[in-house]
Amino acid sequence: MSRLFYRYDERITNRPSVIEILCEWESYAPDNNQFDTRIGNAGEYITAAYVLGDPAVVLETIALDISRAEEMPPTFEELTGNGTWKTHKPGGKTVVLVDLTTAPPLRGNEYANRVRHHAIERCWNLYEHIMTFSPASAKNFHMNAGAYVARELPNSRPLHSTRRDGLVMQYK
Ligand SMILES: CC(C)(COP(=O)(O)OP(=O)(O)OC[C@H]1O[C@@H](n2cnc3c(N)ncnc32)[C@H](O)[C@@H]1OP(=O)(O)O)[C@@H](O)C(=O)NCCC(=O)NCCS
C-alpha cells in the first residue's frame, strides 16, 4: 500500500486527472473552469490525495450552518448551488462529506477508507456535526466506519443515471 499525499484548494495539481476521476461517476462533474470556481468557493474543503504524484482520490466536502439532518438541502443542486459550491458556509456548525471518489484502477486498496478517516480526524474538533450526502449505495461504506442513517433522501441526485436516491448519514 502506498502513502497518500494530500493537497487542498489552490494547491491541487494535475487538475485534468482530478476532474477525470470525478467524471467517472459524478453526473455533475465539472469542467476545468467549473472546478476552478468550486475551489474558489470552497477552498480547502476540496481535497485530492495523490499516490506517487498522481491523483488517486478526490473528496469534496461543504460546510453548512445546520444542526439536524432534517435541515439538509434535499438535492445535490440545492446543496452545492448547482455544483458551484457557492452555498459553502465557512464557520457553519456542520461539515458534509459530499463526494468521495477513488480512481477506478486504484480501488480496493483502502485509499477511500484512509481519506475518509483523515477527513473525519481533521473535522472532529472543528464541527459540532459531521454528516454525509451520499448515494444510497454508499450506506455500508459509511456504516462500517461508525456512521448511522439519519435521513433518507429520495431523488436527491435527480440527474444521476444510476444513483438517484440518497441518504444523510451522520458520524457526529
Ligand atoms: C466507494 C469508493 C469510494 C471506494 O473506494 P476504494 O478506494 O476502492 O475503497 P477502499 O479500498 O478504501 O474500501 C472501502 C470500503 O468500501 C467498500 N467498497 C468498495 N467499492 C464500493 C462501492 N462501489 N460501493 C460501496 N462500497 C464499496 C469496500 O468493500 C470497503 O469496505 P470495508 O472497509 O468494510 O472492507 C469507490 O468505489 C468509488 O469511487 N465509487 C464511485 C463513487 C461513489 O460511489 N462514492 C461513494 C461515496 S460518495
The ligand as an SDF file (V2000), in Angstrom:
LIG
                    3D

 48 50  0  0  0  0  0  0  0  0999 V2000
  -16.8480    3.7430   -2.9110 C   0  0  0  0  0  0  0  0  0  0  0  0
  -15.3780    4.0200   -3.3290 C   0  0  0  0  0  0  0  0  0  0  0  0
  -15.0250    5.4630   -2.9650 C   0  0  0  0  0  0  0  0  0  0  0  0
  -14.4790    3.0440   -2.5690 C   0  0  0  0  0  0  0  0  0  0  0  0
  -13.1210    3.3550   -2.9270 O   0  0  0  0  0  0  0  0  0  0  0  0
  -11.9010    2.3590   -2.6070 P   0  0  0  0  0  0  0  0  0  0  0  0
  -10.6610    3.1800   -2.5410 O   0  0  0  0  0  0  0  0  0  0  0  0
  -11.9350    1.2010   -3.5200 O   0  0  0  0  0  0  0  0  0  0  0  0
  -12.3220    1.8670   -1.1590 O   0  0  0  0  0  0  0  0  0  0  0  0
  -11.4510    1.1010   -0.0880 P   0  0  0  0  0  0  0  0  0  0  0  0
  -10.4870    0.1680   -0.7490 O   0  0  0  0  0  0  0  0  0  0  0  0
  -10.9110    2.0700    0.9120 O   0  0  0  0  0  0  0  0  0  0  0  0
  -12.5940    0.2460    0.5700 O   0  0  0  0  0  0  0  0  0  0  0  0
  -13.5090    0.9110    1.3960 C   0  0  0  0  0  0  0  0  0  0  0  0
  -14.7420    0.0740    1.6440 C   0  0  0  0  0  0  0  0  0  0  0  0
  -15.6610    0.3520    0.5740 O   0  0  0  0  0  0  0  0  0  0  0  0
  -16.1730   -0.8530    0.0690 C   0  0  0  0  0  0  0  0  0  0  0  0
  -16.4660   -0.5920   -1.3370 N   0  0  0  0  0  0  0  0  0  0  0  0
  -15.6510   -0.7570   -2.3770 C   0  0  0  0  0  0  0  0  0  0  0  0
  -16.2700   -0.3830   -3.5140 N   0  0  0  0  0  0  0  0  0  0  0  0
  -17.5150    0.0450   -3.1600 C   0  0  0  0  0  0  0  0  0  0  0  0
  -18.6330    0.5410   -3.8880 C   0  0  0  0  0  0  0  0  0  0  0  0
  -18.6270    0.6780   -5.2320 N   0  0  0  0  0  0  0  0  0  0  0  0
  -19.7270    0.9370   -3.1980 N   0  0  0  0  0  0  0  0  0  0  0  0
  -19.7620    0.7850   -1.8490 C   0  0  0  0  0  0  0  0  0  0  0  0
  -18.7430    0.2970   -1.1200 N   0  0  0  0  0  0  0  0  0  0  0  0
  -17.6370   -0.0640   -1.7680 C   0  0  0  0  0  0  0  0  0  0  0  0
  -15.0680   -1.8660    0.3130 C   0  0  0  0  0  0  0  0  0  0  0  0
  -15.6030   -3.1640    0.3920 O   0  0  0  0  0  0  0  0  0  0  0  0
  -14.5070   -1.4270    1.6650 C   0  0  0  0  0  0  0  0  0  0  0  0
  -15.2800   -1.9420    2.7220 O   0  0  0  0  0  0  0  0  0  0  0  0
  -14.5910   -2.3560    4.1250 P   0  0  0  0  0  0  0  0  0  0  0  0
  -13.8010   -1.1680    4.6130 O   0  0  0  0  0  0  0  0  0  0  0  0
  -15.7300   -2.6940    5.0040 O   0  0  0  0  0  0  0  0  0  0  0  0
  -13.7080   -3.5140    3.7740 O   0  0  0  0  0  0  0  0  0  0  0  0
  -15.1590    3.7610   -4.8530 C   0  0  0  0  0  0  0  0  0  0  0  0
  -15.7200    2.5070   -5.2050 O   0  0  0  0  0  0  0  0  0  0  0  0
  -15.7450    4.8350   -5.7400 C   0  0  0  0  0  0  0  0  0  0  0  0
  -15.0790    5.8320   -6.0330 O   0  0  0  0  0  0  0  0  0  0  0  0
  -17.0200    4.6570   -6.1960 N   0  0  0  0  0  0  0  0  0  0  0  0
  -17.7090    5.6460   -7.0220 C   0  0  0  0  0  0  0  0  0  0  0  0
  -18.1040    6.8530   -6.2080 C   0  0  0  0  0  0  0  0  0  0  0  0
  -19.0000    6.5110   -5.0380 C   0  0  0  0  0  0  0  0  0  0  0  0
  -19.9740    5.7540   -5.1150 O   0  0  0  0  0  0  0  0  0  0  0  0
  -18.7040    7.1180   -3.8910 N   0  0  0  0  0  0  0  0  0  0  0  0
  -19.4550    6.8500   -2.6730 C   0  0  0  0  0  0  0  0  0  0  0  0
  -19.2390    7.8620   -1.6280 C   0  0  0  0  0  0  0  0  0  0  0  0
  -19.8240    9.4610   -2.1300 S   0  0  0  0  0  0  0  0  0  0  0  0
  1  2  1  0
  2  3  1  0
  2  4  1  0
  2 36  1  0
  4  5  1  0
  5  6  1  0
  6  7  2  0
  6  8  1  0
  6  9  1  0
  9 10  1  0
 10 11  2  0
 10 12  1  0
 10 13  1  0
 13 14  1  0
 14 15  1  0
 15 16  1  0
 15 30  1  0
 16 17  1  0
 17 18  1  0
 17 28  1  0
 18 19  1  0
 18 27  1  0
 19 20  2  0
 20 21  1  0
 21 22  1  0
 21 27  2  0
 22 23  1  0
 22 24  2  0
 24 25  1  0
 25 26  2  0
 26 27  1  0
 28 29  1  0
 28 30  1  0
 30 31  1  0
 31 32  1  0
 32 33  2  0
 32 34  1  0
 32 35  1  0
 36 37  1  0
 36 38  1  0
 38 39  2  0
 38 40  1  0
 40 41  1  0
 41 42  1  0
 42 43  1  0
 43 44  2  0
 43 45  1  0
 45 46  1  0
 46 47  1  0
 47 48  1  0
M  END
$$$$
